[in-house]
Amino acid sequence: MKHDQGVHDCLNNILEGDGRKWGQSPIDIDEDKAIGMKFPALLMSGHWSQDGEAKMRNTGTEVRITLEGKKSPVTIRGGPLSNDVYELSEVVFRWGSSNCKGAEHTLNGTWFTMEAQAVHFNTRYKTIENCWDKEDGLAICAYFLQAYHVLVWDEHPLFSRISDNLYNIIQAESVTKLPANCLGWMGQACQTSGYYNYLGSTTTFPFHECVTWIVFPEPVRISENQAKLFRMLCNKQGVCIKENYREVQKLNGRVVYYVS
């Protein structure tokens, strides 16, 4: 099923008129204004399987996880993605200086501690580099992470496959191996009854407007300590990375769907 073509045409006319970008991300999702929509089932394949290997890297600005090795393609299809197949490129994490603000998207004006973004590219265009100028180039699944004050042994056990290894990438450009099924916690978030969907952009420069966003509203519960470990990572100047999120952007007439 395709998105509302009238919305696309309106945005395209605005863009052609003054050259500015109007379809930017992240946004605040107002559940009262979201339009209910029925799409085919959203199918995710291979994200938390145990074959292959995983690597985690501190880029100096963010944490990136890639799934590599002898592994079947990790893909997403269905839902708002029409008949296209999107392959996982990487999972990127955003965070802030406190547990109160760090996720990029907000829900009814509410901030979450962190946001994980699983970036997929449209296999029709062969490589992610070919997708930046395509409206349907990327599909990004966003997961909220909310930190709670808990005892050490109450930390999220599946997310600890990531957080326990952050000590190995404190310095910028350092890389460490992770268990192949390090994204298993995502499966819990995907079990919610629905998700939000809209058209937007990447959240880092140059903010390509090529993204179909899929935002899962139920936050993954992690510990304060697990969130704090991300803030000990250093940039290329040796300074701790305290914030790496982009502020909320204007909706500019776009439609946000709630898919159940």
C-alpha positions as CSV (number, residue, x, y, z in Angstrom):
1,M,0.0,0.0,0.0
2,K,1.4,3.4,-1.0
3,H,1.5,6.6,1.1
4,D,-0.9,9.4,0.4
5,Q,0.3,10.7,-3.0
6,G,-1.3,14.1,-2.3
7,V,1.0,14.7,0.6
8,H,4.1,13.8,-1.5
9,D,2.9,16.1,-4.3
10,C,2.5,19.0,-1.8
11,L,5.9,18.5,-0.3
12,N,7.5,18.3,-3.8
13,N,5.9,21.5,-4.8
14,I,7.2,23.3,-1.7
15,L,10.7,21.9,-2.3
16,E,10.7,23.0,-5.9
17,G,9.5,26.5,-4.9
18,D,12.3,27.6,-2.5
19,G,14.8,24.7,-2.3
20,R,14.5,24.3,1.4
21,K,14.0,20.9,3.1
22,W,10.6,20.4,4.6
23,G,10.4,16.7,5.3
24,Q,12.9,16.5,8.2
25,S,13.4,14.2,11.1
26,P,13.0,13.6,14.0
27,I,9.5,14.8,14.9
28,D,7.2,14.8,17.8
29,I,4.5,12.1,17.3
30,D,1.1,13.2,18.5
31,E,-1.0,10.1,18.9
32,D,-4.2,12.0,18.8
33,K,-3.4,13.3,15.4
34,A,-2.0,10.1,13.9
35,I,-4.2,8.5,11.3
36,G,-5.1,4.9,11.7
37,M,-3.9,2.7,8.9
38,K,-3.9,-1.0,8.0
39,F,-0.9,-2.3,6.1
40,P,0.2,-5.9,5.4
41,A,2.2,-7.5,8.2
42,L,5.7,-6.0,8.8
43,L,8.2,-8.8,8.4
44,M,11.6,-8.7,10.0
45,S,14.1,-11.5,9.2
46,G,17.4,-12.3,10.8
47,H,17.9,-9.3,13.1
48,W,18.3,-11.5,16.3
49,S,19.4,-14.8,14.8
50,Q,22.5,-16.5,16.2
51,D,24.4,-17.1,13.0
52,G,27.2,-14.9,11.7
53,E,28.9,-12.3,13.9
54,A,28.3,-8.7,15.2
55,K,30.7,-5.8,15.6
56,M,30.3,-2.6,17.6
57,R,32.2,0.6,16.8
58,N,32.6,4.0,18.5
59,T,32.8,6.4,15.5
60,G,33.7,9.4,17.7
61,T,30.1,10.7,17.5
62,E,27.9,7.6,18.0
63,V,27.8,3.8,18.5
64,R,27.2,1.7,15.4
65,I,26.5,-2.1,15.3
66,T,26.8,-4.1,12.1
67,L,25.9,-7.8,11.5
68,E,28.5,-9.5,9.5
69,G,30.1,-12.9,8.6
70,K,28.4,-15.9,7.2
71,K,24.8,-14.8,7.8
72,S,21.6,-14.8,5.8
73,P,20.5,-11.3,4.7
74,V,18.9,-9.3,7.5
75,T,15.8,-7.8,6.0
76,I,12.6,-6.0,6.5
77,R,9.6,-6.0,4.2
78,G,5.8,-5.5,4.2
79,G,4.0,-2.9,6.3
80,P,4.4,0.5,4.6
81,L,7.3,-0.6,2.4
82,S,5.1,-1.8,-0.5
83,N,6.7,-4.8,-2.3
84,D,10.3,-3.7,-1.7
85,V,12.9,-5.5,0.5
86,Y,15.2,-3.5,2.7
87,E,18.5,-4.9,4.1
88,L,20.0,-3.9,7.4
89,S,23.1,-1.6,7.1
90,E,23.7,-0.7,10.7
91,V,22.1,0.1,14.1
92,V,22.9,3.5,15.5
93,F,22.4,4.8,19.0
94,R,21.4,8.3,20.1
95,W,21.6,9.6,23.7
96,G,21.8,12.7,25.9
97,S,23.5,14.0,29.0
98,S,20.7,12.8,31.3
99,N,18.1,10.0,31.4
100,C,15.4,12.6,30.8
101,K,16.3,13.5,27.2
102,G,18.4,11.7,24.5
103,A,16.0,10.0,22.1
104,E,15.5,11.9,18.8
105,H,11.7,11.3,18.4
106,T,9.3,12.3,21.1
107,L,5.9,10.8,21.8
108,N,3.2,13.3,22.8
109,G,6.0,15.7,23.8
110,T,7.6,13.1,26.0
111,W,11.3,12.4,25.8
112,F,13.0,9.1,26.3
113,T,16.5,8.3,27.5
114,M,17.9,6.9,24.2
115,E,16.9,5.8,20.8
116,A,18.2,3.0,18.7
117,Q,17.8,3.2,14.9
118,A,18.0,0.2,12.7
119,V,18.9,1.6,9.3
120,H,17.9,-0.5,6.2
121,F,18.5,0.3,2.5
122,N,16.2,-0.6,-0.4
123,T,17.8,-3.5,-2.2
124,R,16.3,-2.3,-5.4
125,Y,19.1,0.3,-5.5
126,K,21.9,-2.2,-4.7
127,T,23.9,-0.1,-2.2
128,I,23.1,2.4,0.5
129,E,25.1,5.0,-1.3
130,N,22.6,4.9,-4.2
131,C,19.7,5.5,-1.8
132,W,20.3,9.1,-0.6
133,D,18.4,10.7,-3.4
134,K,15.5,8.2,-3.5
135,E,12.3,9.0,-1.6
136,D,12.0,5.3,-0.7
137,G,15.8,4.7,-0.3
138,L,15.9,3.9,3.4
139,A,13.6,2.3,6.1
140,I,14.6,3.1,9.6
141,C,13.1,1.3,12.6
142,A,13.3,3.4,15.8
143,Y,13.3,2.0,19.3
144,F,12.9,4.0,22.4
145,L,15.1,3.1,25.4
146,Q,14.1,4.3,28.9
147,A,16.4,4.1,31.9
148,Y,15.1,3.2,35.3
149,H,16.8,3.0,38.7
150,V,17.3,-0.7,39.3
151,L,19.8,-3.0,41.0
152,V,22.7,-4.2,38.9
153,W,21.2,-7.7,38.6
154,D,18.0,-6.2,37.3
155,E,19.7,-4.8,34.2
156,H,18.1,-5.7,30.9
157,P,19.7,-9.1,30.2
158,L,19.4,-9.0,26.4
159,F,20.6,-5.4,26.2
160,S,23.6,-6.2,28.4
161,R,25.1,-8.1,25.4
162,I,25.7,-4.5,24.1
163,S,26.2,-2.5,27.3
164,D,28.7,-4.9,28.9
165,N,31.0,-4.5,25.9
166,L,31.0,-0.7,25.8
167,Y,34.2,-0.7,27.9
168,N,36.0,-2.1,24.9
169,I,35.2,1.0,22.7
170,I,35.8,3.9,25.0
171,Q,38.3,5.5,22.5
172,A,37.0,6.8,19.2
173,E,37.3,4.5,16.2
174,S,37.7,1.4,18.4
175,V,35.8,-1.8,17.5
176,T,34.7,-4.8,19.5
177,K,32.9,-8.1,18.7
178,L,29.5,-8.8,20.1
179,P,27.3,-11.9,20.4
180,A,25.6,-12.5,17.0
181,N,22.2,-12.2,18.7
182,C,23.0,-8.9,20.4
183,L,19.8,-7.3,18.9
184,G,17.5,-9.8,20.6
185,W,16.0,-7.0,22.8
186,M,14.5,-5.5,19.6
187,G,12.2,-8.5,19.3
188,Q,10.5,-7.5,22.6
189,A,9.8,-4.0,21.3
190,C,8.3,-5.4,18.0
191,Q,5.7,-7.3,20.0
192,T,3.6,-4.2,20.6
193,S,0.2,-3.9,19.0
194,G,1.2,-1.2,16.6
195,Y,3.8,1.4,15.4
196,Y,4.0,4.9,13.9
197,N,5.0,5.5,10.3
198,Y,5.8,8.7,8.4
199,L,8.1,10.0,5.7
200,G,11.2,11.9,6.8
201,S,15.0,12.3,6.6
202,T,18.2,11.0,8.1
203,T,19.1,12.9,11.3
204,T,22.7,13.6,10.5
205,F,24.1,16.0,7.9
206,P,23.2,16.4,5.0
207,F,19.8,15.2,6.2
208,H,18.7,13.3,3.1
209,E,14.9,13.1,2.8
210,C,14.8,9.5,1.8
211,V,13.5,7.7,4.9
212,T,10.4,5.7,5.7
213,W,10.3,5.8,9.5
214,I,8.8,3.0,11.6
215,V,8.7,4.1,15.2
216,F,7.8,1.5,17.9
217,P,6.1,3.3,20.8
218,E,6.7,0.9,23.7
219,P,10.1,1.8,25.3
220,V,12.6,-0.9,26.1
221,R,13.3,-0.8,29.8
222,I,17.1,-0.6,30.6
223,S,19.0,0.4,33.8
224,E,20.5,3.8,34.6
225,N,23.9,2.1,34.6
226,Q,23.4,0.7,31.1
227,A,22.5,4.2,29.8
228,K,25.4,5.8,31.7
229,L,27.9,3.5,30.0
230,F,27.2,5.2,26.6
231,R,28.2,8.6,28.1
232,M,31.6,7.4,29.0
233,L,32.6,6.9,25.4
234,C,35.0,9.5,23.9
235,N,35.1,11.5,20.7
236,K,38.2,12.0,18.7
237,Q,39.4,14.8,21.0
238,G,39.2,12.4,24.0
239,V,36.1,14.1,25.5
240,C,33.1,12.1,26.6
241,I,30.2,12.1,24.2
242,K,27.3,13.5,26.2
243,E,24.8,14.3,23.5
244,N,24.4,13.2,19.9
245,Y,20.7,13.6,19.1
246,R,19.1,16.1,16.7
247,E,16.3,18.3,17.9
248,V,12.7,17.7,16.9
249,Q,11.7,19.2,13.5
250,K,8.5,20.7,12.2
251,L,6.0,18.3,10.6
252,N,5.1,20.7,7.8
253,G,1.9,19.1,6.8
254,R,3.1,15.5,6.7
255,V,0.9,12.7,7.7
256,V,1.8,10.4,10.6
257,Y,0.1,7.0,10.5
258,Y,-0.6,4.6,13.4
259,V,-0.4,1.1,12.0
260,S,-2.2,-1.6,14.0
